[in-house]
Structure formats: structure tokens, C-alpha cells
Amino acid sequence: MFGLGMQEILVIALIVLLLFGGKKIPELMNGLGKGVKSFKDGMKDMDANDTKTEDKSDNAKE
């Protein structure tokens, strides 16, 4: 995973735990998940809009 070994991942997890505390981590992960979902939805919308634009331009050429 990104060229990180198990020791590096454990160190990063420990630092995050110390910085934010055990109670705050689920809230952070929930927000991160919502952000990723929103990003993916936005990318799908852009792809759909690009396809519609291409279809219109193909029809105009004929």
C-alpha cells in the first residue's frame, strides 16, 4: 500500500491516535468517507456530462 510497510502504518496510526484521541477518529473517518463519496459522485457527473456533449457534437456533424 503506497510502498509503506507494516511498521510505517503502525507508526502513522499511533501518531493519529495521539493527536486526535480515540473518540474523534470515527468522526474523522466518517467525514473522510463522505468526502470521497462526494468526489466520486462529482467525477461520475462530469463523465456523464462529457458523454452528453460528445453525443450532441456527433449529431451536429452529421
PDBQT receptor file of N, H, CA, C and O in Angstrom, charges set to zero:
ATOM      1  N   MET A   1       0.856  -1.182   0.000  1.00  0.00    +0.000 N 
ATOM      2  CA  MET A   1       0.000   0.000   0.000  1.00  0.00    +0.000 C 
ATOM      3  C   MET A   1       0.894   1.235   0.000  1.00  0.00    +0.000 C 
ATOM      4  O   MET A   1       1.459   1.582   1.037  1.00  0.00    +0.000 OA
ATOM      5  N   PHE A   2       1.030   1.898  -1.135  1.00  0.00    +0.000 N 
ATOM      6  H   PHE A   2       0.571   1.616  -1.977  1.00  0.00    +0.000 HD
ATOM      7  CA  PHE A   2       1.816   3.117  -1.299  1.00  0.00    +0.000 C 
ATOM      8  C   PHE A   2       3.271   2.928  -0.901  1.00  0.00    +0.000 C 
ATOM      9  O   PHE A   2       3.946   3.895  -0.548  1.00  0.00    +0.000 OA
ATOM     10  N   GLY A   3       3.755   1.711  -0.951  1.00  0.00    +0.000 N 
ATOM     11  H   GLY A   3       3.206   0.926  -1.238  1.00  0.00    +0.000 HD
ATOM     12  CA  GLY A   3       5.145   1.451  -0.618  1.00  0.00    +0.000 C 
ATOM     13  C   GLY A   3       5.426   1.534   0.878  1.00  0.00    +0.000 C 
ATOM     14  O   GLY A   3       6.583   1.645   1.285  1.00  0.00    +0.000 OA
ATOM     15  N   LEU A   4       4.381   1.481   1.699  1.00  0.00    +0.000 N 
ATOM     16  H   LEU A   4       3.441   1.391   1.368  1.00  0.00    +0.000 HD
ATOM     17  CA  LEU A   4       4.561   1.539   3.154  1.00  0.00    +0.000 C 
ATOM     18  C   LEU A   4       4.528   0.128   3.728  1.00  0.00    +0.000 C 
ATOM     19  O   LEU A   4       3.706  -0.701   3.337  1.00  0.00    +0.000 OA
ATOM     20  N   GLY A   5       5.430  -0.123   4.651  1.00  0.00    +0.000 N 
ATOM     21  H   GLY A   5       6.097   0.551   4.968  1.00  0.00    +0.000 HD
ATOM     22  CA  GLY A   5       5.436  -1.401   5.345  1.00  0.00    +0.000 C 
ATOM     23  C   GLY A   5       4.520  -1.353   6.553  1.00  0.00    +0.000 C 
ATOM     24  O   GLY A   5       3.942  -0.315   6.873  1.00  0.00    +0.000 OA
ATOM     25  N   MET A   6       4.400  -2.476   7.208  1.00  0.00    +0.000 N 
ATOM     26  H   MET A   6       4.870  -3.319   6.948  1.00  0.00    +0.000 HD
ATOM     27  CA  MET A   6       3.517  -2.581   8.372  1.00  0.00    +0.000 C 
ATOM     28  C   MET A   6       3.993  -1.676   9.510  1.00  0.00    +0.000 C 
ATOM     29  O   MET A   6       3.172  -1.098  10.222  1.00  0.00    +0.000 OA
ATOM     30  N   GLN A   7       5.286  -1.550   9.685  1.00  0.00    +0.000 N 
ATOM     31  H   GLN A   7       5.953  -2.019   9.107  1.00  0.00    +0.000 HD
ATOM     32  CA  GLN A   7       5.806  -0.708  10.768  1.00  0.00    +0.000 C 
ATOM     33  C   GLN A   7       5.462   0.763  10.536  1.00  0.00    +0.000 C 
ATOM     34  O   GLN A   7       5.094   1.472  11.472  1.00  0.00    +0.000 OA
ATOM     35  N   GLU A   8       5.581   1.217   9.299  1.00  0.00    +0.000 N 
ATOM     36  H   GLU A   8       5.879   0.641   8.538  1.00  0.00    +0.000 HD
ATOM     37  CA  GLU A   8       5.258   2.618   8.998  1.00  0.00    +0.000 C 
ATOM     38  C   GLU A   8       3.779   2.901   9.224  1.00  0.00    +0.000 C 
ATOM     39  O   GLU A   8       3.412   3.948   9.757  1.00  0.00    +0.000 OA
ATOM     40  N   ILE A   9       2.936   1.963   8.815  1.00  0.00    +0.000 N 
ATOM     41  H   ILE A   9       3.234   1.112   8.382  1.00  0.00    +0.000 HD
ATOM     42  CA  ILE A   9       1.490   2.136   9.006  1.00  0.00    +0.000 C 
ATOM     43  C   ILE A   9       1.156   2.190  10.495  1.00  0.00    +0.000 C 
ATOM     44  O   ILE A   9       0.332   3.004  10.912  1.00  0.00    +0.000 OA
ATOM     45  N   LEU A  10       1.774   1.350  11.284  1.00  0.00    +0.000 N 
ATOM     46  H   LEU A  10       2.443   0.689  10.945  1.00  0.00    +0.000 HD
ATOM     47  CA  LEU A  10       1.526   1.358  12.732  1.00  0.00    +0.000 C 
ATOM     48  C   LEU A  10       1.979   2.669  13.372  1.00  0.00    +0.000 C 
ATOM     49  O   LEU A  10       1.298   3.193  14.253  1.00  0.00    +0.000 OA
ATOM     50  N   VAL A  11       3.116   3.201  12.940  1.00  0.00    +0.000 N 
ATOM     51  H   VAL A  11       3.670   2.776  12.224  1.00  0.00    +0.000 HD
ATOM     52  CA  VAL A  11       3.607   4.471  13.478  1.00  0.00    +0.000 C 
ATOM     53  C   VAL A  11       2.640   5.600  13.125  1.00  0.00    +0.000 C 
ATOM     54  O   VAL A  11       2.316   6.434  13.971  1.00  0.00    +0.000 OA
ATOM     55  N   ILE A  12       2.187   5.622  11.884  1.00  0.00    +0.000 N 
ATOM     56  H   ILE A  12       2.450   4.945  11.198  1.00  0.00    +0.000 HD
ATOM     57  CA  ILE A  12       1.233   6.652  11.461  1.00  0.00    +0.000 C 
ATOM     58  C   ILE A  12      -0.065   6.536  12.256  1.00  0.00    +0.000 C 
ATOM     59  O   ILE A  12      -0.608   7.547  12.701  1.00  0.00    +0.000 OA
ATOM     60  N   ALA A  13      -0.566   5.316  12.438  1.00  0.00    +0.000 N 
ATOM     61  H   ALA A  13      -0.125   4.495  12.077  1.00  0.00    +0.000 HD
ATOM     62  CA  ALA A  13      -1.796   5.105  13.203  1.00  0.00    +0.000 C 
ATOM     63  C   ALA A  13      -1.622   5.562  14.655  1.00  0.00    +0.000 C 
ATOM     64  O   ALA A  13      -2.535   6.158  15.226  1.00  0.00    +0.000 OA
ATOM     65  N   LEU A  14      -0.482   5.294  15.245  1.00  0.00    +0.000 N 
ATOM     66  H   LEU A  14       0.260   4.809  14.782  1.00  0.00    +0.000 HD
ATOM     67  CA  LEU A  14      -0.202   5.713  16.618  1.00  0.00    +0.000 C 
ATOM     68  C   LEU A  14      -0.175   7.233  16.731  1.00  0.00    +0.000 C 
ATOM     69  O   LEU A  14      -0.717   7.796  17.683  1.00  0.00    +0.000 OA
ATOM     70  N   ILE A  15       0.454   7.899  15.763  1.00  0.00    +0.000 N 
ATOM     71  H   ILE A  15       0.894   7.441  14.990  1.00  0.00    +0.000 HD
ATOM     72  CA  ILE A  15       0.510   9.363  15.781  1.00  0.00    +0.000 C 
ATOM     73  C   ILE A  15      -0.886   9.958  15.655  1.00  0.00    +0.000 C 
ATOM     74  O   ILE A  15      -1.230  10.904  16.363  1.00  0.00    +0.000 OA
ATOM     75  N   VAL A  16      -1.695   9.396  14.745  1.00  0.00    +0.000 N 
ATOM     76  H   VAL A  16      -1.416   8.627  14.170  1.00  0.00    +0.000 HD
ATOM     77  CA  VAL A  16      -3.074   9.880  14.581  1.00  0.00    +0.000 C 
ATOM     78  C   VAL A  16      -3.852   9.676  15.870  1.00  0.00    +0.000 C 
ATOM     79  O   VAL A  16      -4.597  10.562  16.289  1.00  0.00    +0.000 OA
ATOM     80  N   LEU A  17      -3.692   8.534  16.497  1.00  0.00    +0.000 N 
ATOM     81  H   LEU A  17      -3.087   7.814  16.156  1.00  0.00    +0.000 HD
ATOM     82  CA  LEU A  17      -4.388   8.257  17.757  1.00  0.00    +0.000 C 
ATOM     83  C   LEU A  17      -3.978   9.244  18.840  1.00  0.00    +0.000 C 
ATOM     84  O   LEU A  17      -4.826   9.713  19.598  1.00  0.00    +0.000 OA
ATOM     85  N   LEU A  18      -2.703   9.564  18.923  1.00  0.00    +0.000 N 
ATOM     86  H   LEU A  18      -2.014   9.183  18.307  1.00  0.00    +0.000 HD
ATOM     87  CA  LEU A  18      -2.230  10.511  19.932  1.00  0.00    +0.000 C 
ATOM     88  C   LEU A  18      -2.726  11.931  19.649  1.00  0.00    +0.000 C 
ATOM     89  O   LEU A  18      -3.073  12.665  20.575  1.00  0.00    +0.000 OA
ATOM     90  N   LEU A  19      -2.760  12.314  18.381  1.00  0.00    +0.000 N 
ATOM     91  H   LEU A  19      -2.479  11.718  17.629  1.00  0.00    +0.000 HD
ATOM     92  CA  LEU A  19      -3.176  13.673  18.031  1.00  0.00    +0.000 C 
ATOM     93  C   LEU A  19      -4.670  13.899  18.234  1.00  0.00    +0.000 C 
ATOM     94  O   LEU A  19      -5.075  14.929  18.773  1.00  0.00    +0.000 OA
ATOM     95  N   PHE A  20      -5.484  12.950  17.808  1.00  0.00    +0.000 N 
ATOM     96  H   PHE A  20      -5.155  12.114  17.370  1.00  0.00    +0.000 HD
ATOM     97  CA  PHE A  20      -6.921  13.180  17.786  1.00  0.00    +0.000 C 
ATOM     98  C   PHE A  20      -7.680  12.465  18.901  1.00  0.00    +0.000 C 
ATOM     99  O   PHE A  20      -8.802  12.861  19.218  1.00  0.00    +0.000 OA
ATOM    100  N   GLY A  21      -7.119  11.453  19.488  1.00  0.00    +0.000 N 
ATOM    101  H   GLY A  21      -6.208  11.131  19.231  1.00  0.00    +0.000 HD
ATOM    102  CA  GLY A  21      -7.806  10.724  20.539  1.00  0.00    +0.000 C 
ATOM    103  C   GLY A  21      -8.751   9.685  19.962  1.00  0.00    +0.000 C 
ATOM    104  O   GLY A  21      -9.151   9.770  18.801  1.00  0.00    +0.000 OA
ATOM    105  N   GLY A  22      -9.101   8.718  20.771  1.00  0.00    +0.000 N 
ATOM    106  H   GLY A  22      -8.776   8.649  21.714  1.00  0.00    +0.000 HD
ATOM    107  CA  GLY A  22      -9.931   7.606  20.321  1.00  0.00    +0.000 C 
ATOM    108  C   GLY A  22     -11.349   7.985  19.959  1.00  0.00    +0.000 C 
ATOM    109  O   GLY A  22     -11.950   7.357  19.087  1.00  0.00    +0.000 OA
ATOM    110  N   LYS A  23     -11.897   8.996  20.605  1.00  0.00    +0.000 N 
ATOM    111  H   LYS A  23     -11.409   9.506  21.313  1.00  0.00    +0.000 HD
ATOM    112  CA  LYS A  23     -13.292   9.355  20.356  1.00  0.00    +0.000 C 
ATOM    113  C   LYS A  23     -13.457  10.146  19.064  1.00  0.00    +0.000 C 
ATOM    114  O   LYS A  23     -14.519  10.099  18.444  1.00  0.00    +0.000 OA
ATOM    115  N   LYS A  24     -12.443  10.855  18.659  1.00  0.00    +0.000 N 
ATOM    116  H   LYS A  24     -11.580  10.893  19.163  1.00  0.00    +0.000 HD
ATOM    117  CA  LYS A  24     -12.541  11.741  17.491  1.00  0.00    +0.000 C 
ATOM    118  C   LYS A  24     -12.273  11.006  16.170  1.00  0.00    +0.000 C 
ATOM    119  O   LYS A  24     -12.709  11.470  15.117  1.00  0.00    +0.000 OA
ATOM    120  N   ILE A  25     -11.575   9.886  16.206  1.00  0.00    +0.000 N 
ATOM    121  H   ILE A  25     -11.221   9.509  17.062  1.00  0.00    +0.000 HD
ATOM    122  CA  ILE A  25     -11.192   9.175  14.988  1.00  0.00    +0.000 C 
ATOM    123  C   ILE A  25     -12.405   8.698  14.184  1.00  0.00    +0.000 C 
ATOM    124  O   ILE A  25     -12.403   8.886  12.967  1.00  0.00    +0.000 OA
ATOM    125  N   PRO A  26     -13.443   8.092  14.782  1.00  0.00    +0.000 N 
ATOM    126  CA  PRO A  26     -14.595   7.690  13.962  1.00  0.00    +0.000 C 
ATOM    127  C   PRO A  26     -15.257   8.866  13.243  1.00  0.00    +0.000 C 
ATOM    128  O   PRO A  26     -15.717   8.721  12.110  1.00  0.00    +0.000 OA
ATOM    129  N   GLU A  27     -15.308  10.014  13.886  1.00  0.00    +0.000 N 
ATOM    130  H   GLU A  27     -14.935  10.132  14.807  1.00  0.00    +0.000 HD
ATOM    131  CA  GLU A  27     -15.880  11.198  13.244  1.00  0.00    +0.000 C 
ATOM    132  C   GLU A  27     -15.021  11.628  12.053  1.00  0.00    +0.000 C 
ATOM    133  O   GLU A  27     -15.553  11.994  11.005  1.00  0.00    +0.000 OA
ATOM    134  N   LEU A  28     -13.702  11.583  12.211  1.00  0.00    +0.000 N 
ATOM    135  H   LEU A  28     -13.270  11.286  13.062  1.00  0.00    +0.000 HD
ATOM    136  CA  LEU A  28     -12.801  11.946  11.121  1.00  0.00    +0.000 C 
ATOM    137  C   LEU A  28     -12.938  10.987   9.942  1.00  0.00    +0.000 C 
ATOM    138  O   LEU A  28     -12.971  11.419   8.789  1.00  0.00    +0.000 OA
ATOM    139  N   MET A  29     -13.016   9.696  10.224  1.00  0.00    +0.000 N 
ATOM    140  H   MET A  29     -12.989   9.345  11.160  1.00  0.00    +0.000 HD
ATOM    141  CA  MET A  29     -13.146   8.702   9.161  1.00  0.00    +0.000 C 
ATOM    142  C   MET A  29     -14.496   8.837   8.454  1.00  0.00    +0.000 C 
ATOM    143  O   MET A  29     -14.583   8.657   7.240  1.00  0.00    +0.000 OA
ATOM    144  N   ASN A  30     -15.541   9.153   9.210  1.00  0.00    +0.000 N 
ATOM    145  H   ASN A  30     -15.470   9.299  10.197  1.00  0.00    +0.000 HD
ATOM    146  CA  ASN A  30     -16.859   9.360   8.619  1.00  0.00    +0.000 C 
ATOM    147  C   ASN A  30     -16.822  10.546   7.654  1.00  0.00    +0.000 C 
ATOM    148  O   ASN A  30     -17.342  10.459   6.542  1.00  0.00    +0.000 OA
ATOM    149  N   GLY A  31     -16.224  11.624   8.066  1.00  0.00    +0.000 N 
ATOM    150  H   GLY A  31     -15.802  11.695   8.970  1.00  0.00    +0.000 HD
ATOM    151  CA  GLY A  31     -16.089  12.796   7.205  1.00  0.00    +0.000 C 
ATOM    152  C   GLY A  31     -15.249  12.505   5.975  1.00  0.00    +0.000 C 
ATOM    153  O   GLY A  31     -15.560  12.972   4.879  1.00  0.00    +0.000 OA
ATOM    154  N   LEU A  32     -14.193  11.740   6.152  1.00  0.00    +0.000 N 
ATOM    155  H   LEU A  32     -13.940  11.360   7.042  1.00  0.00    +0.000 HD
ATOM    156  CA  LEU A  32     -13.335  11.365   5.023  1.00  0.00    +0.000 C 
ATOM    157  C   LEU A  32     -14.112  10.507   4.029  1.00  0.00    +0.000 C 
ATOM    158  O   LEU A  32     -13.996  10.696   2.818  1.00  0.00    +0.000 OA
ATOM    159  N   GLY A  33     -14.897   9.572   4.537  1.00  0.00    +0.000 N 
ATOM    160  H   GLY A  33     -14.991   9.418   5.520  1.00  0.00    +0.000 HD
ATOM    161  CA  GLY A  33     -15.707   8.714   3.667  1.00  0.00    +0.000 C 
ATOM    162  C   GLY A  33     -16.731   9.508   2.874  1.00  0.00    +0.000 C 
ATOM    163  O   GLY A  33     -16.940   9.255   1.688  1.00  0.00    +0.000 OA
ATOM    164  N   LYS A  34     -17.369  10.473   3.534  1.00  0.00    +0.000 N 
ATOM    165  H   LYS A  34     -17.199  10.679   4.498  1.00  0.00    +0.000 HD
ATOM    166  CA  LYS A  34     -18.346  11.322   2.837  1.00  0.00    +0.000 C 
ATOM    167  C   LYS A  34     -17.666  12.164   1.770  1.00  0.00    +0.000 C 
ATOM    168  O   LYS A  34     -18.222  12.370   0.691  1.00  0.00    +0.000 OA
ATOM    169  N   GLY A  35     -16.480  12.647   2.061  1.00  0.00    +0.000 N 
ATOM    170  H   GLY A  35     -16.028  12.480   2.937  1.00  0.00    +0.000 HD
ATOM    171  CA  GLY A  35     -15.735  13.435   1.082  1.00  0.00    +0.000 C 
ATOM    172  C   GLY A  35     -15.352  12.618  -0.139  1.00  0.00    +0.000 C 
ATOM    173  O   GLY A  35     -15.461  13.099  -1.267  1.00  0.00    +0.000 OA
ATOM    174  N   VAL A  36     -14.909  11.394   0.073  1.00  0.00    +0.000 N 
ATOM    175  H   VAL A  36     -14.821  11.003   0.989  1.00  0.00    +0.000 HD
ATOM    176  CA  VAL A  36     -14.536  10.520  -1.042  1.00  0.00    +0.000 C 
ATOM    177  C   VAL A  36     -15.762  10.186  -1.877  1.00  0.00    +0.000 C 
ATOM    178  O   VAL A  36     -15.691  10.179  -3.106  1.00  0.00    +0.000 OA
ATOM    179  N   LYS A  37     -16.891   9.907  -1.219  1.00  0.00    +0.000 N 
ATOM    180  H   LYS A  37     -16.948   9.913  -0.220  1.00  0.00    +0.000 HD
ATOM    181  CA  LYS A  37     -18.126   9.600  -1.943  1.00  0.00    +0.000 C 
ATOM    182  C   LYS A  37     -18.575  10.794  -2.770  1.00  0.00    +0.000 C 
ATOM    183  O   LYS A  37     -18.990  10.634  -3.918  1.00  0.00    +0.000 OA
ATOM    184  N   SER A  38     -18.498  11.973  -2.205  1.00  0.00    +0.000 N 
ATOM    185  H   SER A  38     -18.161  12.103  -1.272  1.00  0.00    +0.000 HD
ATOM    186  CA  SER A  38     -18.868  13.182  -2.928  1.00  0.00    +0.000 C 
ATOM    187  C   SER A  38     -17.961  13.390  -4.135  1.00  0.00    +0.000 C 
ATOM    188  O   SER A  38     -18.437  13.769  -5.205  1.00  0.00    +0.000 OA
ATOM    189  N   PHE A  39     -16.680  13.149  -3.980  1.00  0.00    +0.000 N 
ATOM    190  H   PHE A  39     -16.294  12.841  -3.111  1.00  0.00    +0.000 HD
ATOM    191  CA  PHE A  39     -15.729  13.284  -5.079  1.00  0.00    +0.000 C 
ATOM    192  C   PHE A  39     -16.049  12.304  -6.202  1.00  0.00    +0.000 C 
ATOM    193  O   PHE A  39     -16.038  12.674  -7.375  1.00  0.00    +0.000 OA
ATOM    194  N   LYS A  40     -16.336  11.049  -5.841  1.00  0.00    +0.000 N 
ATOM    195  H   LYS A  40     -16.345  10.748  -4.887  1.00  0.00    +0.000 HD
ATOM    196  CA  LYS A  40     -16.663  10.041  -6.849  1.00  0.00    +0.000 C 
ATOM    197  C   LYS A  40     -17.942  10.410  -7.588  1.00  0.00    +0.000 C 
ATOM    198  O   LYS A  40     -18.016  10.269  -8.808  1.00  0.00    +0.000 OA
ATOM    199  N   ASP A  41     -18.951  10.882  -6.857  1.00  0.00    +0.000 N 
ATOM    200  H   ASP A  41     -18.891  10.997  -5.865  1.00  0.00    +0.000 HD
ATOM    201  CA  ASP A  41     -20.203  11.306  -7.497  1.00  0.00    +0.000 C 
ATOM    202  C   ASP A  41     -19.961  12.456  -8.461  1.00  0.00    +0.000 C 
ATOM    203  O   ASP A  41     -20.533  12.483  -9.551  1.00  0.00    +0.000 OA
ATOM    204  N   GLY A  42     -19.129  13.394  -8.073  1.00  0.00    +0.000 N 
ATOM    205  H   GLY A  42     -18.665  13.372  -7.188  1.00  0.00    +0.000 HD
ATOM    206  CA  GLY A  42     -18.803  14.511  -8.941  1.00  0.00    +0.000 C 
ATOM    207  C   GLY A  42     -18.085  14.066 -10.199  1.00  0.00    +0.000 C 
ATOM    208  O   GLY A  42     -18.341  14.594 -11.281  1.00  0.00    +0.000 OA
ATOM    209  N   MET A  43     -17.192  13.104 -10.068  1.00  0.00    +0.000 N 
ATOM    210  H   MET A  43     -16.985  12.675  -9.188  1.00  0.00    +0.000 HD
ATOM    211  CA  MET A  43     -16.481  12.588 -11.240  1.00  0.00    +0.000 C 
ATOM    212  C   MET A  43     -17.442  11.866 -12.181  1.00  0.00    +0.000 C 
ATOM    213  O   MET A  43     -17.313  11.980 -13.400  1.00  0.00    +0.000 OA
ATOM    214  N   LYS A  44     -18.405  11.123 -11.629  1.00  0.00    +0.000 N 
ATOM    215  H   LYS A  44     -18.510  11.031 -10.639  1.00  0.00    +0.000 HD
ATOM    216  CA  LYS A  44     -19.399  10.448 -12.467  1.00  0.00    +0.000 C 
ATOM    217  C   LYS A  44     -20.250  11.463 -13.212  1.00  0.00    +0.000 C 
ATOM    218  O   LYS A  44     -20.560  11.272 -14.388  1.00  0.00    +0.000 OA
ATOM    219  N   ASP A  45     -20.628  12.536 -12.537  1.00  0.00    +0.000 N 
ATOM    220  H   ASP A  45     -20.377  12.691 -11.582  1.00  0.00    +0.000 HD
ATOM    221  CA  ASP A  45     -21.420  13.589 -13.175  1.00  0.00    +0.000 C 
ATOM    222  C   ASP A  45     -20.632  14.234 -14.312  1.00  0.00    +0.000 C 
ATOM    223  O   ASP A  45     -21.193  14.514 -15.371  1.00  0.00    +0.000 OA
ATOM    224  N   MET A  46     -19.362  14.468 -14.106  1.00  0.00    +0.000 N 
ATOM    225  H   MET A  46     -18.906  14.240 -13.245  1.00  0.00    +0.000 HD
ATOM    226  CA  MET A  46     -18.534  15.064 -15.160  1.00  0.00    +0.000 C 
ATOM    227  C   MET A  46     -18.437  14.127 -16.360  1.00  0.00    +0.000 C 
ATOM    228  O   MET A  46     -18.515  14.575 -17.504  1.00  0.00    +0.000 OA
ATOM    229  N   ASP A  47     -18.267  12.823 -16.104  1.00  0.00    +0.000 N 
ATOM    230  H   ASP A  47     -18.204  12.460 -15.175  1.00  0.00    +0.000 HD
ATOM    231  CA  ASP A  47     -18.199  11.855 -17.194  1.00  0.00    +0.000 C 
ATOM    232  C   ASP A  47     -19.510  11.816 -17.964  1.00  0.00    +0.000 C 
ATOM    233  O   ASP A  47     -19.512  11.739 -19.192  1.00  0.00    +0.000 OA
ATOM    234  N   ALA A  48     -20.631  11.871 -17.238  1.00  0.00    +0.000 N 
ATOM    235  H   ALA A  48     -20.629  11.934 -16.240  1.00  0.00    +0.000 HD
ATOM    236  CA  ALA A  48     -21.943  11.852 -17.881  1.00  0.00    +0.000 C 
ATOM    237  C   ALA A  48     -22.130  13.110 -18.729  1.00  0.00    +0.000 C 
ATOM    238  O   ALA A  48     -22.658  13.032 -19.838  1.00  0.00    +0.000 OA
ATOM    239  N   ASN A  49     -21.712  14.249 -18.228  1.00  0.00    +0.000 N 
ATOM    240  H   ASN A  49     -21.283  14.312 -17.327  1.00  0.00    +0.000 HD
ATOM    241  CA  ASN A  49     -21.835  15.497 -18.987  1.00  0.00    +0.000 C 
ATOM    242  C   ASN A  49     -20.945  15.487 -20.223  1.00  0.00    +0.000 C 
ATOM    243  O   ASN A  49     -21.343  15.983 -21.277  1.00  0.00    +0.000 OA
ATOM    244  N   ASP A  50     -19.749  14.927 -20.102  1.00  0.00    +0.000 N 
ATOM    245  H   ASP A  50     -19.426  14.524 -19.246  1.00  0.00    +0.000 HD
ATOM    246  CA  ASP A  50     -18.851  14.834 -21.248  1.00  0.00    +0.000 C 
ATOM    247  C   ASP A  50     -19.451  13.942 -22.331  1.00  0.00    +0.000 C 
ATOM    248  O   ASP A  50     -19.340  14.245 -23.519  1.00  0.00    +0.000 OA
ATOM    249  N   THR A  51     -20.080  12.853 -21.928  1.00  0.00    +0.000 N 
ATOM    250  H   THR A  51     -20.170  12.606 -20.963  1.00  0.00    +0.000 HD
ATOM    251  CA  THR A  51     -20.697  11.941 -22.880  1.00  0.00    +0.000 C 
ATOM    252  C   THR A  51     -21.847  12.627 -23.603  1.00  0.00    +0.000 C 
ATOM    253  O   THR A  51     -21.994  12.475 -24.816  1.00  0.00    +0.000 OA
ATOM    254  N   LYS A  52     -22.665  13.382 -22.869  1.00  0.00    +0.000 N 
ATOM    255  H   LYS A  52     -22.546  13.505 -21.884  1.00  0.00    +0.000 HD
ATOM    256  CA  LYS A  52     -23.783  14.096 -23.488  1.00  0.00    +0.000 C 
ATOM    257  C   LYS A  52     -23.267  15.135 -24.478  1.00  0.00    +0.000 C 
ATOM    258  O   LYS A  52     -23.835  15.292 -25.558  1.00  0.00    +0.000 OA
ATOM    259  N   THR A  53     -22.205  15.838 -24.126  1.00  0.00    +0.000 N 
ATOM    260  H   THR A  53     -21.743  15.710 -23.248  1.00  0.00    +0.000 HD
ATOM    261  CA  THR A  53     -21.623  16.855 -25.001  1.00  0.00    +0.000 C 
ATOM    262  C   THR A  53     -21.084  16.209 -26.274  1.00  0.00    +0.000 C 
ATOM    263  O   THR A  53     -21.265  16.745 -27.367  1.00  0.00    +0.000 OA
ATOM    264  N   GLU A  54     -20.425  15.061 -26.139  1.00  0.00    +0.000 N 
ATOM    265  H   GLU A  54     -20.278  14.625 -25.251  1.00  0.00    +0.000 HD
ATOM    266  CA  GLU A  54     -19.890  14.357 -27.297  1.00  0.00    +0.000 C 
ATOM    267  C   GLU A  54     -21.018  13.884 -28.202  1.00  0.00    +0.000 C 
ATOM    268  O   GLU A  54     -20.895  13.963 -29.424  1.00  0.00    +0.000 OA
ATOM    269  N   ASP A  55     -22.127  13.387 -27.623  1.00  0.00    +0.000 N 
ATOM    270  H   ASP A  55     -22.227  13.322 -26.630  1.00  0.00    +0.000 HD
ATOM    271  CA  ASP A  55     -23.262  12.939 -28.419  1.00  0.00    +0.000 C 
ATOM    272  C   ASP A  55     -23.849  14.095 -29.217  1.00  0.00    +0.000 C 
ATOM    273  O   ASP A  55     -24.180  13.931 -30.391  1.00  0.00    +0.000 OA
ATOM    274  N   LYS A  56     -23.981  15.253 -28.598  1.00  0.00    +0.000 N 
ATOM    275  H   LYS A  56     -23.713  15.387 -27.644  1.00  0.00    +0.000 HD
ATOM    276  CA  LYS A  56     -24.528  16.423 -29.281  1.00  0.00    +0.000 C 
ATOM    277  C   LYS A  56     -23.610  16.862 -30.420  1.00  0.00    +0.000 C 
ATOM    278  O   LYS A  56     -24.080  17.216 -31.501  1.00  0.00    +0.000 OA
ATOM    279  N   SER A  57     -22.311  16.838 -30.176  1.00  0.00    +0.000 N 
ATOM    280  H   SER A  57     -21.929  16.550 -29.298  1.00  0.00    +0.000 HD
ATOM    281  CA  SER A  57     -21.382  17.281 -31.219  1.00  0.00    +0.000 C 
ATOM    282  C   SER A  57     -21.338  16.268 -32.360  1.00  0.00    +0.000 C 
ATOM    283  O   SER A  57     -21.150  16.652 -33.514  1.00  0.00    +0.000 OA
ATOM    284  N   ASP A  58     -21.508  14.985 -32.060  1.00  0.00    +0.000 N 
ATOM    285  H   ASP A  58     -21.661  14.673 -31.122  1.00  0.00    +0.000 HD
ATOM    286  CA  ASP A  58     -21.550  13.969 -33.108  1.00  0.00    +0.000 C 
ATOM    287  C   ASP A  58     -22.788  14.143 -33.985  1.00  0.00    +0.000 C 
ATOM    288  O   ASP A  58     -22.713  13.981 -35.203  1.00  0.00    +0.000 OA
ATOM    289  N   ASN A  59     -23.918  14.470 -33.376  1.00  0.00    +0.000 N 
ATOM    290  H   ASN A  59     -23.979  14.602 -32.387  1.00  0.00    +0.000 HD
ATOM    291  CA  ASN A  59     -25.164  14.694 -34.123  1.00  0.00    +0.000 C 
ATOM    292  C   ASN A  59     -25.065  15.947 -34.970  1.00  0.00    +0.000 C 
ATOM    293  O   ASN A  59     -25.634  15.986 -36.061  1.00  0.00    +0.000 OA
ATOM    294  N   ALA A  60     -24.377  16.955 -34.518  1.00  0.00    +0.000 N 
ATOM    295  H   ALA A  60     -23.915  16.923 -33.632  1.00  0.00    +0.000 HD
ATOM    296  CA  ALA A  60     -24.256  18.216 -35.256  1.00  0.00    +0.000 C 
ATOM    297  C   ALA A  60     -23.392  18.031 -36.499  1.00  0.00    +0.000 C 
ATOM    298  O   ALA A  60     -23.602  18.713 -37.502  1.00  0.00    +0.000 OA
ATOM    299  N   LYS A  61     -22.429  17.121 -36.446  1.00  0.00    +0.000 N 
ATOM    300  H   LYS A  61     -22.259  16.567 -35.631  1.00  0.00    +0.000 HD
ATOM    301  CA  LYS A  61     -21.530  16.884 -37.565  1.00  0.00    +0.000 C 
ATOM    302  C   LYS A  61     -22.239  16.177 -38.720  1.00  0.00    +0.000 C 
ATOM    303  O   LYS A  61     -21.857  16.347 -39.878  1.00  0.00    +0.000 OA
ATOM    304  N   GLU A  62     -23.270  15.381 -38.411  1.00  0.00    +0.000 N 
ATOM    305  H   GLU A  62     -23.580  15.243 -37.470  1.00  0.00    +0.000 HD
ATOM    306  CA  GLU A  62     -23.960  14.590 -39.444  1.00  0.00    +0.000 C 
ATOM    307  C   GLU A  62     -24.862  15.396 -40.285  1.00  0.00    +0.000 C 
ATOM    308  O   GLU A  62     -25.504  14.863 -41.190  1.00  0.00    +0.000 OA
TER     309      GLU A  62
